[in-house]
Amino acid sequence: MSAMAAYRSEALEFRGIRLNLLWVPGKGDVSRMPTGHGIYAEVHWPTRSLRIGESQAVRARNLSYIRWANKHFEGTHSPKEAQRRGQIVELVKAWGSKGLEHYLISNDPRPADRELRVECEKFLHEWARQQTEYVNLNTQRGYRTVN
């Protein structure tokens, strides 16, 4: 498969909301994500790892994640943060944000409602547990619908 070939050509729907799962290496551009709400995927291509999330400010959330990953890689986090463990933390300690790309799954206007975004996220986390193309890094067990 060529470097530009899509690893996932599937599109799903949840309650009539189209969820784009077409992720192409080299095409995940956080700077082109919307500033508002959305559902997104973070794909780390060298390890074929996947994390799915939702945010009311999807671009800012993903830019923040890049900074967080790089701080772990550079060893510049606070002592408390530096002690964190888990698959995602170990990945970013080894790689930082290198090889990590961000893809918009949906910015349909309906998931401006946080409860619906979280329901979409739960649906996608279940899909991620069942798929076999990526290492599933979605370890979230509880879902908050209010901040």
Sequence and secondary structure as in RCSB ss.txt:
>XXXX:A:sequence
MSAMAAYRSEALEFRGIRLNLLWVPGKGDVSRMPTGHGIYAEVHWPTRSLRIGESQAVRARNLSYIRWANKHFEG
THSPKEAQRRGQIVELVKAWGSKGLEHYLISNDPRPADRELRVECEKFLHEWARQQTEYVNLNTQRGYRTVN
>XXXX:A:secstr
  TTS SB  EEEETTEEEE  B TT   GGGS SS EEEEEEETTTTEEEEEEESSHHHHHHHHHHHHHHHHHT
 S HHHHT  SHHHHHHHHHTTTTEEEEEEE  SGGGSHHHHHHHHHHHHHHHHH SSSEE        S  
